[in-house]
């Protein structure tokens, strides 16, 4: 080889003379009994007729490949242990495989590779293409075999139409400098042994109507946080056409636990977002992989990275220390793409009754999951009394004036809020009336009391609605009316009973001398008595009133 510190430059950066062979400039890397390995290789031959650089044999570069000006058409495989830079006037065409690795000890074998120990980058504002014309991606196949702590950093976006092989090492990406496996028509292939993608990674999924989850290399997003390998499997069901998904792992989580999820979330989270073809997505299977997963953990999903993570509608199947996966696919309508995992928390699925009377204590039965050992239940913020509690049901009683609003169940894991609110009936407007004038009767006279405004009526004092009775004395009567909802209200009425008049002591005849006074008295019983004396001067044929209590002469 030329040695690691040697540089080979092809072209002077000036000449544009046509090449004499339609095969371009041939860079012969097999001079005799083994491959010729370059230190640095610089292409600086401005593009013109037959002015591309190519090779009949594999190319090995121990340091950097720089395309300053012109085009290089790399043979397959090409092993590069340093940086790849394609500048503005440069073109890199690779229809085969680029290995970011170091040539191994066997210089006679193009499959001899060992990990590069260099921090590597792929950069430049030039052209990366997988075909000499009508290219469909930036590269065809890319192999990563790097043992440096930094790994390989993409400073340009790269798409692959063929195979991404991860033998070892990191691939550092960003949303701008994205690594994409697959084209609009081809899914691409992932061959994974070790390593991780630190940053986002996109994959293309061609039309598929499979409803059975696949958790293998075909759905693997080999992502990590730079230290820990925490991959995610994303398996979309997309019978309508191509869907492109982007996966990324994070080791910080500022989201909060929501419905059905414990308040303490995993610090690891994932983004599995649809970046293209969302209308083709029918549903999606998801598998999270993390050594911290515990038995019984569940997948939680949020609409945003730092939002509220709620339980997903498919159940989760967890394998402690390994993975947690969806038992069935998440429907496209429910899919938002931000995932983490946690222990299960309380979840309210329903409660009954859903409407209460505002003036009566109400017994409510709440159903859901993980409701056991509830510490409190509130209705619109007011505490309820728990009378029974299991993992799937809670029975509570409100106070005498229940409120309209949501139910909140609190357990040691988290709190759960009902998705619907308790509503209140309107109380019946109950009235009370009698058939007696001015609600007054004489003793021994019957009276009928009637309630109105409700469905059924119950009176105190043993009175039956709309049924006559004879009151013995004046009293207040209260009617309780119940409507069709079972709500009650009351009304009252006072019945006055006037006692019949009876003279208990008659006045007695008196004989007095002329000019002397005679006093007459009478005694009687009854209600509201008044007295009227009368005088007759014709032996009782007519009577004339005289003043009661006083002196009368005549």
C-alpha positions as CSV (number, residue, x, y, z in Angstrom):
1,X,0.0,0.0,0.0
2,X,0.9,3.6,-0.3
3,X,0.9,4.0,3.5
4,X,-1.5,5.8,5.8
5,X,0.2,9.1,5.5
6,X,0.5,9.2,1.7
7,X,-2.0,11.1,-0.5
8,X,-2.9,10.2,-4.0
9,X,-4.5,12.9,-6.1
10,X,-6.1,12.3,-9.5
11,X,-6.4,15.4,-11.6
12,X,-4.9,18.9,-11.3
13,X,-8.2,20.7,-10.8
14,X,-7.7,22.6,-14.1
15,X,-7.7,20.3,-17.1
16,X,-11.0,19.4,-18.8
17,X,-9.5,17.4,-21.7
18,X,-11.7,14.6,-22.8
19,X,-10.7,11.1,-21.6
20,X,-9.7,8.7,-24.2
21,X,-11.7,5.8,-22.9
22,X,-15.5,5.5,-22.3
23,X,-14.6,3.6,-19.2
24,X,-13.1,6.7,-17.6
25,X,-9.9,7.0,-15.7
26,X,-9.1,3.5,-14.4
27,X,-7.5,3.5,-10.9
28,X,-5.8,0.1,-10.7
29,X,-5.7,-1.2,-7.2
30,X,-4.4,-4.6,-8.1
31,X,-0.8,-4.0,-9.2
32,X,0.3,-7.6,-8.8
33,X,-0.2,-10.0,-5.9
34,X,-2.5,-7.9,-3.7
35,X,-4.6,-4.9,-3.4
36,X,-3.1,-1.4,-3.3
37,X,-4.3,0.5,-0.3
38,X,-4.3,4.3,-0.4
39,X,-3.7,6.7,2.5
40,X,-5.7,9.6,1.3
41,X,-7.4,9.7,-2.1
42,X,-8.3,13.1,-3.7
43,X,-10.3,13.4,-6.9
44,X,-9.7,16.8,-8.5
45,X,-10.4,16.1,-12.2
46,X,-13.2,18.5,-13.4
47,X,-16.1,16.7,-15.1
48,X,-16.0,16.4,-18.8
49,X,-16.2,13.8,-21.5
50,X,-15.0,10.4,-20.2
51,X,-13.5,12.2,-17.2
52,X,-14.8,10.1,-14.3
53,X,-12.5,8.0,-12.1
54,X,-13.3,4.4,-11.5
55,X,-11.6,1.1,-10.7
56,X,-11.7,-2.4,-11.9
57,X,-11.0,-3.7,-8.4
58,X,-12.0,-2.8,-4.9
59,X,-10.6,0.4,-3.5
60,X,-9.1,0.6,0.0
61,X,-8.5,4.0,1.7
62,X,-6.9,4.1,5.1
63,X,-7.7,7.7,5.7
64,X,-10.0,10.1,3.7
65,X,-11.7,10.2,0.4
66,X,-12.2,13.7,-0.9
67,X,-13.9,14.6,-4.1
68,X,-12.9,18.2,-4.7
69,X,-13.9,18.4,-8.3
70,X,-15.1,15.7,-10.7
71,X,-16.6,12.3,-10.3
72,X,-15.6,9.0,-8.8
73,X,-17.5,5.8,-9.5
74,X,-16.6,3.6,-6.6
75,X,-16.2,-0.2,-7.3
76,X,-17.7,-2.6,-4.9
77,X,-16.7,-3.0,-2.2
78,X,-14.9,0.1,-1.4
79,X,-13.4,0.3,2.1
80,X,-12.8,3.7,3.6
81,X,-11.4,4.1,7.1
82,X,-11.7,7.9,7.3
83,X,-13.9,10.7,6.1
84,X,-15.8,10.9,2.9
85,X,-16.2,14.5,1.6
86,X,-17.8,15.4,-1.7
87,X,-17.5,19.1,-2.4
88,X,-19.8,21.3,-4.5
89,X,-18.3,20.3,-7.9
90,X,-17.9,16.7,-6.9
91,X,-19.9,13.6,-7.6
92,X,-19.7,10.3,-5.8
93,X,-21.5,7.4,-7.5
94,X,-21.8,4.1,-5.7
95,X,-23.8,1.3,-7.3
96,X,-22.4,-1.3,-4.9
97,X,-21.2,-1.3,-1.4
98,X,-19.2,1.3,0.6
99,X,-17.7,-0.1,3.8
100,X,-16.7,2.4,6.5
101,X,-14.0,0.1,7.7
102,X,-10.3,-0.7,7.5
103,X,-8.9,-3.3,5.1
104,X,-8.0,-6.4,7.0
105,X,-4.7,-8.2,7.1
106,X,-5.4,-10.2,4.0
107,X,-4.6,-7.9,1.1
108,X,-5.6,-10.5,-1.4
109,X,-9.2,-10.7,-0.2
110,X,-11.7,-7.9,-0.8
111,X,-13.9,-9.3,2.0
112,X,-11.1,-8.9,4.6
113,X,-12.2,-6.1,6.9
114,X,-11.6,-4.8,10.5
115,X,-13.2,-2.0,12.3
116,X,-12.0,1.5,11.6
117,X,-10.6,3.2,14.7
118,X,-11.2,6.7,13.3
119,X,-14.0,9.1,14.1
120,X,-15.5,9.3,10.6
121,X,-17.8,11.8,8.8
122,X,-19.7,11.9,5.6
123,X,-19.9,15.5,4.4
124,X,-20.1,17.9,1.5
125,X,-22.4,19.8,-0.7
126,X,-21.7,17.7,-3.8
127,X,-23.7,14.9,-5.3
128,X,-24.1,11.4,-3.8
129,X,-25.9,9.0,-6.1
130,X,-26.6,5.3,-6.5
131,X,-26.9,5.3,-10.2
132,X,-25.1,7.2,-13.0
133,X,-28.5,8.4,-14.3
134,X,-32.0,8.6,-12.8
135,X,-30.6,7.8,-9.3
136,X,-33.2,6.8,-6.7
137,X,-31.0,7.3,-3.6
138,X,-27.7,8.7,-2.5
139,X,-26.0,5.3,-2.1
140,X,-26.8,1.7,-2.7
141,X,-25.3,-0.3,0.1
142,X,-23.5,1.0,3.2
143,X,-21.6,-1.0,5.9
144,X,-20.6,0.4,9.2
145,X,-17.7,-1.2,11.0
146,X,-16.2,1.3,13.4
147,X,-14.8,1.0,16.9
148,X,-14.2,4.7,17.7
149,X,-16.2,6.1,20.6
150,X,-17.6,8.8,18.3
151,X,-18.4,6.5,15.4
152,X,-19.6,7.8,12.0
153,X,-21.3,11.2,11.8
154,X,-23.5,12.2,8.9
155,X,-23.2,15.9,8.0
156,X,-25.4,15.3,4.9
157,X,-28.7,13.4,4.5
158,X,-28.1,10.0,3.0
159,X,-30.6,7.5,1.5
160,X,-29.9,3.9,0.7
161,X,-31.6,1.9,-2.0
162,X,-30.1,-1.4,-1.0
163,X,-28.7,-2.7,2.3
164,X,-27.5,-1.1,5.5
165,X,-25.1,-3.4,7.3
166,X,-24.3,-2.5,10.9
167,X,-21.3,-4.6,12.0
168,X,-20.2,-2.3,14.8
169,X,-20.2,1.3,15.8
170,X,-22.4,4.4,16.0
171,X,-24.1,6.3,13.2
172,X,-24.8,9.9,14.4
173,X,-27.7,11.5,12.6
174,X,-30.0,14.6,12.9
175,X,-33.4,15.5,11.6
176,X,-31.5,17.4,8.9
177,X,-28.8,14.9,8.2
178,X,-31.1,11.9,8.2
179,X,-30.2,8.3,7.3
180,X,-33.0,6.7,5.2
181,X,-33.2,3.1,4.3
182,X,-35.3,2.5,1.2
183,X,-36.8,4.5,-1.7
184,X,-40.3,5.3,-2.8
185,X,-40.6,1.8,-4.3
186,X,-38.0,-0.3,-2.5
187,X,-38.0,-1.1,1.2
188,X,-34.2,-1.7,1.5
189,X,-32.6,-4.3,3.8
190,X,-31.1,-4.1,7.2
191,X,-28.4,-6.5,8.3
192,X,-27.7,-5.9,12.0
193,X,-24.9,-7.4,14.2
194,X,-24.0,-4.5,16.6
195,X,-23.9,-0.8,16.9
196,X,-26.6,1.9,17.1
197,X,-28.0,4.9,15.3
198,X,-27.8,7.9,17.6
199,X,-30.5,10.2,16.2
200,X,-33.4,9.7,13.8
201,X,-33.4,6.8,11.3
202,X,-36.1,6.4,8.5
203,X,-37.2,3.3,6.8
204,X,-39.5,2.7,3.8
205,X,-42.3,0.1,4.0
206,X,-43.9,-1.0,0.8
207,X,-47.5,-1.9,0.6
208,X,-48.4,-4.7,3.0
209,X,-51.7,-5.9,4.4
210,X,-50.3,-8.3,7.0
211,X,-52.1,-8.1,10.3
212,X,-49.5,-10.2,12.1
213,X,-46.8,-8.4,13.9
214,X,-43.2,-8.9,12.7
215,X,-40.4,-8.2,15.1
216,X,-37.2,-8.9,13.3
217,X,-34.7,-7.0,11.1
218,X,-37.4,-6.0,8.6
219,X,-39.0,-3.8,11.2
220,X,-36.0,-3.0,13.4
221,X,-34.8,0.6,14.0
222,X,-31.4,0.0,15.7
223,X,-31.4,3.2,17.6
224,X,-29.8,4.2,20.9
225,X,-28.9,7.1,23.2
226,X,-25.2,7.0,22.4
227,X,-24.5,4.7,25.4
228,X,-27.4,2.3,25.6
229,X,-28.8,0.4,22.7
230,X,-32.6,0.8,23.0
231,X,-34.0,-0.2,19.6
232,X,-37.6,0.0,18.5
233,X,-39.6,-2.2,16.1
234,X,-42.1,-0.4,13.9
235,X,-44.3,-2.6,11.8
236,X,-46.9,-0.6,9.8
237,X,-49.9,-2.2,8.1
238,X,-50.2,-0.2,4.9
239,X,-52.2,-2.0,2.3
240,X,-52.9,1.2,0.4
241,X,-49.3,2.0,-0.5
242,X,-45.8,3.0,0.7
243,X,-45.3,4.4,4.2
244,X,-42.1,5.9,5.5
245,X,-41.5,5.8,9.3
246,X,-38.8,7.6,11.3
247,X,-37.6,6.2,14.6
248,X,-35.4,7.7,17.3
249,X,-34.6,6.9,20.9
250,X,-34.1,9.3,23.9
251,X,-32.9,8.8,27.4
252,X,-34.8,11.7,28.9
253,X,-38.5,12.0,29.4
254,X,-40.3,15.1,30.5
255,X,-43.8,13.6,29.8
256,X,-46.4,12.8,32.4
257,X,-48.3,9.6,33.1
258,X,-51.9,9.8,32.1
259,X,-54.9,7.5,31.8
260,X,-54.1,3.9,32.8
261,X,-50.4,4.7,33.3
262,X,-48.4,5.1,36.5
263,X,-47.2,8.6,37.3
264,X,-43.5,7.5,37.1
265,X,-42.6,6.9,33.5
266,X,-39.5,5.3,32.1
267,X,-36.7,7.8,31.4
268,X,-36.4,6.2,28.0
269,X,-38.8,7.1,25.3
270,X,-39.1,6.7,21.5
271,X,-40.5,8.6,18.5
272,X,-41.9,6.4,15.8
273,X,-43.4,9.0,13.4
274,X,-45.0,8.7,10.0
275,X,-43.0,11.0,7.7
276,X,-44.6,10.0,4.4
277,X,-47.7,8.1,3.2
278,X,-49.9,8.7,6.3
279,X,-53.0,8.2,4.2
280,X,-51.8,4.7,3.4
281,X,-51.4,3.7,7.1
282,X,-54.1,1.4,8.4
283,X,-52.5,0.4,11.7
284,X,-49.2,-0.2,13.3
285,X,-47.5,-2.7,15.6
286,X,-44.8,-1.3,18.0
287,X,-42.1,-3.1,20.0
288,X,-39.9,-1.3,22.6
289,X,-36.6,-2.9,23.6
290,X,-34.9,-2.0,26.9
291,X,-33.1,-3.8,29.6
292,X,-35.0,-1.8,32.2
293,X,-38.4,-3.2,31.2
294,X,-40.1,-5.1,34.0
295,X,-42.8,-7.7,34.0
296,X,-46.3,-6.1,33.8
297,X,-45.1,-2.9,32.2
298,X,-47.2,-1.4,29.5
299,X,-46.6,0.8,26.5
300,X,-47.9,4.4,26.8
301,X,-48.4,6.8,24.0
302,X,-48.6,10.6,23.8
303,X,-49.5,13.2,21.1
304,X,-46.2,15.1,21.8
305,X,-42.8,14.3,23.2
306,X,-43.4,16.1,26.5
307,X,-47.1,15.5,26.7
308,X,-49.3,13.1,28.6
309,X,-48.7,9.5,28.0
310,X,-51.8,7.3,28.1
311,X,-52.4,3.6,27.9
312,X,-52.8,2.3,24.3
313,X,-55.9,0.4,23.3
314,X,-54.1,-2.8,22.4
315,X,-52.8,-4.7,25.4
316,X,-49.0,-4.8,25.9
317,X,-47.0,-8.0,26.3
318,X,-43.8,-7.5,28.3
319,X,-40.8,-9.7,28.7
320,X,-38.8,-8.5,31.7
321,X,-35.4,-7.1,30.8
322,X,-36.0,-7.5,27.1
323,X,-39.0,-6.0,25.3
324,X,-42.6,-4.9,25.4
325,X,-44.8,-5.2,22.4
326,X,-48.3,-4.4,21.2
327,X,-50.6,-7.5,21.2
328,X,-52.5,-6.1,18.3
329,X,-51.9,-3.2,16.0
330,X,-52.7,0.4,17.0
331,X,-55.2,1.8,14.6
332,X,-54.2,4.7,12.4
333,X,-56.8,6.9,14.0
334,X,-55.2,6.3,17.5
335,X,-51.6,6.4,16.4
336,X,-49.6,9.5,17.4
337,X,-46.1,8.0,17.5
338,X,-44.5,9.1,20.8
339,X,-43.9,6.1,23.1
340,X,-42.6,5.2,26.5
341,X,-43.4,2.5,29.0
342,X,-44.4,2.4,32.7
343,X,-46.2,0.3,35.3
344,X,-49.9,0.3,34.8
345,X,-52.0,2.9,36.6
346,X,-55.7,3.3,37.3
347,X,-58.1,3.7,34.4
348,X,-61.8,4.5,34.6
349,X,-63.8,2.9,31.7
350,X,-67.3,3.7,33.0
351,X,-69.5,4.6,36.0
352,X,-73.1,4.3,36.8
353,X,-75.4,6.1,37.3
354,X,-74.3,8.9,35.1
355,X,-76.9,11.3,36.3
356,X,-77.8,12.0,39.9
357,X,-80.4,14.0,41.9
358,X,-78.8,17.1,43.3
359,X,-80.4,16.7,46.8
360,X,-79.8,13.1,47.6
361,X,-76.7,11.0,48.5
362,X,-76.0,8.8,45.5
363,X,-74.2,5.4,45.3
364,X,-71.9,5.2,42.3
365,X,-70.3,2.1,40.9
366,X,-67.0,2.8,39.0
367,X,-65.5,0.2,36.7
368,X,-62.0,0.1,35.1
369,X,-58.6,-1.4,35.5
370,X,-56.0,-1.2,38.3
371,X,-58.4,0.4,40.7
372,X,-57.4,-1.6,43.7
373,X,-56.2,0.0,46.9
374,X,-57.7,3.3,45.9
375,X,-56.9,6.0,48.4
376,X,-59.6,8.5,47.4
377,X,-62.4,9.2,45.0
378,X,-63.8,12.6,44.3
379,X,-66.7,14.0,42.3
380,X,-66.1,17.4,41.0
381,X,-63.5,17.8,43.8
382,X,-65.8,16.7,46.6
383,X,-64.8,13.6,48.5
384,X,-66.9,10.4,48.2
385,X,-67.0,7.6,50.7
386,X,-65.5,4.3,49.4
387,X,-67.7,1.4,50.4
388,X,-66.2,-1.4,48.2
389,X,-63.0,-1.6,46.2
390,X,-61.5,-4.3,43.9
391,X,-59.0,-4.1,41.0
392,X,-61.8,-3.5,38.5
393,X,-64.6,-1.8,40.5
394,X,-65.1,0.8,43.2
395,X,-68.4,1.6,44.9
396,X,-68.7,5.0,46.5
397,X,-71.4,7.2,48.1
398,X,-71.6,10.9,47.7
399,X,-72.7,13.4,50.3
400,X,-76.3,14.7,50.4
401,X,-75.6,17.3,47.7
402,X,-73.7,15.6,44.9
403,X,-72.0,17.8,42.2
404,X,-72.0,17.7,38.5
405,X,-68.5,17.0,37.2
406,X,-65.8,14.3,36.6
407,X,-64.8,11.5,38.9
408,X,-61.2,11.2,39.9
409,X,-59.8,8.0,41.4
410,X,-56.4,8.1,43.1
411,X,-54.2,5.1,43.8
412,X,-50.6,4.7,44.9
413,X,-49.7,4.6,41.2
414,X,-51.5,7.6,39.8
415,X,-54.8,9.3,39.4
416,X,-57.4,8.6,36.8
417,X,-60.2,11.0,35.6
418,X,-63.4,9.8,34.0
419,X,-63.7,10.8,30.3
420,X,-67.3,11.8,30.9
421,X,-68.9,13.9,33.6
422,X,-71.7,13.2,36.1
423,X,-74.7,15.3,35.3
424,X,-77.6,16.3,37.6
425,X,-81.3,16.0,37.1
426,X,-83.6,19.0,37.6
427,X,-85.7,18.6,40.7
428,X,-89.5,18.5,40.2
429,X,-91.4,21.6,41.2
430,X,-93.9,20.2,43.7
431,X,-97.0,22.1,44.9
432,X,-99.6,21.3,47.6
433,X,-103.3,22.3,47.5
434,X,-106.7,21.4,49.2
435,X,-110.3,21.6,48.2
436,X,-111.2,23.7,51.3
437,X,-111.8,27.4,50.9
438,X,-108.9,29.3,52.3
439,X,-107.7,25.9,53.5
440,X,-110.1,26.1,56.4
441,X,-112.9,23.7,57.5
442,X,-115.2,23.2,60.4
443,X,-114.6,20.4,62.8
444,X,-116.0,17.1,61.4
445,X,-115.8,18.3,57.8
446,X,-113.6,16.3,55.4
447,X,-110.8,17.7,53.2
448,X,-108.9,16.4,50.3
449,X,-105.2,17.3,49.8
450,X,-103.5,17.1,46.3
451,X,-99.8,17.2,45.3
452,X,-98.8,18.3,41.8
453,X,-95.6,18.6,39.7
454,X,-94.2,15.1,40.2
455,X,-95.2,11.5,39.4
456,X,-96.0,10.0,42.8
457,X,-96.8,11.7,46.1
458,X,-96.4,10.7,49.8
459,X,-98.0,12.8,52.6
460,X,-97.1,12.9,56.2
461,X,-99.7,12.4,58.9
462,X,-101.1,9.3,57.2
463,X,-102.7,11.3,54.5
464,X,-103.2,9.8,51.0
465,X,-103.0,12.0,48.0
466,X,-106.3,13.0,46.5
467,X,-108.2,11.0,49.1
468,X,-110.5,12.8,51.6
469,X,-110.0,12.6,55.3
470,X,-111.4,14.4,58.3
471,X,-108.8,16.4,60.3
472,X,-109.3,16.6,64.0
473,X,-107.4,19.9,64.5
474,X,-105.4,22.4,62.7
475,X,-102.1,21.1,61.3
476,X,-99.3,21.4,58.7
477,X,-99.1,18.8,56.0
478,X,-96.1,18.1,53.8
479,X,-96.1,16.2,50.5
480,X,-93.0,14.6,49.0
481,X,-93.2,14.3,45.2
482,X,-91.1,11.9,43.3
483,X,-90.5,12.3,39.5
484,X,-89.7,9.7,36.9
485,X,-85.9,10.0,37.6
486,X,-86.4,9.2,41.2
487,X,-85.7,12.7,42.4
488,X,-87.8,14.2,45.1
489,X,-89.0,17.6,46.3
490,X,-91.5,18.8,48.9
491,X,-94.3,21.3,49.5
492,X,-96.4,22.1,52.5
493,X,-99.9,23.3,53.3
494,X,-101.6,24.4,56.6
495,X,-105.2,23.3,57.2
496,X,-107.2,25.2,59.8
497,X,-110.0,23.3,61.6
498,X,-112.6,25.5,63.3
499,X,-114.3,23.8,66.2
500,X,-118.1,23.9,66.2
501,X,-119.9,26.5,68.5
502,X,-121.7,25.2,71.6
503,X,-123.4,27.2,74.4
504,X,-122.4,25.7,77.6
505,X,-124.1,28.1,80.0
506,X,-127.4,29.8,79.1
507,X,-128.3,33.2,80.6
508,X,-130.9,33.0,83.4
509,X,-134.1,35.0,83.9
510,X,-133.8,37.8,86.4
511,X,-136.4,39.9,88.3
512,X,-135.2,43.3,89.5
513,X,-136.9,46.5,90.8
514,X,-137.5,49.4,88.4
515,X,-134.3,51.4,87.8
516,X,-132.0,48.6,89.0
517,X,-129.5,46.8,86.8
518,X,-129.7,43.1,85.7
519,X,-126.6,41.3,84.5
520,X,-126.8,38.5,82.0
521,X,-123.9,36.1,81.1
522,X,-123.5,33.3,78.6
523,X,-120.6,30.8,78.1
524,X,-119.8,28.9,74.9
525,X,-117.1,26.8,73.2
526,X,-115.8,26.9,69.6
527,X,-113.2,28.5,67.4
528,X,-113.1,32.3,67.0
529,X,-116.1,33.1,69.1
530,X,-117.9,36.5,69.1
531,X,-121.0,37.4,71.0
532,X,-124.1,39.3,69.8
533,X,-127.0,40.1,72.3
534,X,-130.5,40.8,71.0
535,X,-133.7,42.2,72.5
536,X,-137.3,41.5,71.7
537,X,-140.1,43.7,72.9
538,X,-142.9,41.8,71.2
539,X,-142.6,38.4,72.9
540,X,-140.0,37.1,70.5
541,X,-141.6,38.0,67.2
542,X,-138.7,40.3,66.3
543,X,-135.2,40.8,67.7
544,X,-132.9,43.8,67.7
545,X,-129.2,43.7,68.4
546,X,-127.8,45.3,71.5
547,X,-124.2,46.0,72.4
548,X,-122.3,43.1,74.0
549,X,-120.6,43.9,77.3
550,X,-121.9,47.2,78.6
551,X,-124.8,48.9,80.2
552,X,-128.0,48.8,78.2
553,X,-131.3,50.5,79.2
554,X,-134.6,50.4,77.3
